[in-house]
Structure formats: structure tokens, C-alpha cells
Amino acid sequence: MAELTALQTEIELIIDSGICSENSGCEYIAFGSKACGGPKTYLAFSTSINVELLQQKVATYNALENAYNQKWGIVSDCSVQAPPMDITCVAGKCTAIY
């Protein structure tokens, strides 16, 4: 679990380093792994960051969390997390709109 927490912190730092000036510079990525399948949430980010590094870190996190869930028999609510309807640039940060 400590590995997941450390990796999540790294991911948040990467995202926080990004700055946007318009909506077209914003994207989102599925994050986490629910026990029933699918992502826990979606993270909005600016494309001004190293997107490839973010994708690698998130893929690693998602795989590790999925393995953790299976190993420990974690249960979730099995609800489906919908992706954001839009991502907008607000005060220099990409923000998900649900």
C-alpha cells in the first residue's frame, strides 16, 4: 500500500507542475482500479507536462492497484465512474467538469 501511496504522490506532483492557458491544452486519464473493474476516477492534466511519463506512472499505478485488490479480496461498490463531460482551463489548471 505504501508503494501505491508514493506513486499517487508522484502522479499528483507531475500533474500539479502543468499549466494551461486554454481548454485545448487539457486532457484526462483514467486513474485507479476498482475491485469490480474500471477506473476509480479520472485525472485532468495539462499537456504542458511530460504526458508519456504520466501515462507510464498511471499505468503502473493501475496495474499495482488491480493486483492489490485481487490479492487481498478488496470489495468495491461496483458503480461505473463516468469520464468527465469536459475539461476546462481554470486559473492555469485543467479542471474536470462532471
N, C-alpha and C positions, 0 to 999 in steps of 0.2 A: 504494500500500500504506500509506503514511503517513496518508492520509485515512481508511482503514479502521481503523487503529490508534487514531487520535484519536477517531473516532466510537465505537469499542468502549469506550474510556475514559469518554466522556461517558455512555454507556448504563450502565456499571458504577456510576458516581457517582450517577446517578438512582436505580438500584435500591438502592444502599447507603444512601441517605437515608431509605428507608422503614422503618417499624417496625410490627410486628404484635403483637396481643395474643391472637388466636385464629386457628384454621385457616381460618375463613370469610373472613378478610381477606387470603388468599393466592391468587394465580393464577400461571399460567406463560404464556410466549410462546415461539414457535419462533424460534431465532436462528441466523443464518448461512445460507450457501447452499453445499451440497456440489456438486462438479462434475457428479455424476450426477443431481442434483436432490434436493430435500428439505433440511431444516434440518441444521446441524452438531450442534446441541444445543438444549436448552430452558432458559430462564432463569426462575427463580422470583422473584416480587416481591410486595411488599405493596401493596394497593390504596390505601394512605395517600399514595402518590406521585402525581404528575401522570401518570396512566395514558395519556392521549391523547398526551402528549409522548413517553413511552416508545414507544408504538406507532408514532409517526411516525419516531422515530430508528431503531428496529429495521427498519421497512420500508425506509428509506433504506439502511441498512447491508446488508440482504439483497439489495437491487437492485444496489448497488455491487459487492458480492462476486460476485454472479452474472455481472455484466458483466466483472469482472476475470478470473474463471475462463474465460469464453468467449474473451476477448481473448488470454490467454496460454496457452490449451490446458491448463489445470490438470487433473490427474487425481486422482480420489479412490478410496477403497475401495468405493464404491457400497453400503455397508451402510446399512440403514434405521435411523435413530435413533428409538427408541420414545419417546413422551412419558412424563413421569413418571406413576407409578401413583397418586401422591398428593402433595400439597403440605402441609406442616405448619409451624406456627409454633414455632420452637425458639429460646429465649432472645431473643425480639424480632425474629428474622429468619425469613423464609419460606425453607423448605428443601425441595428436590425429593427425593422418595423413588422410587427405581427398583427 
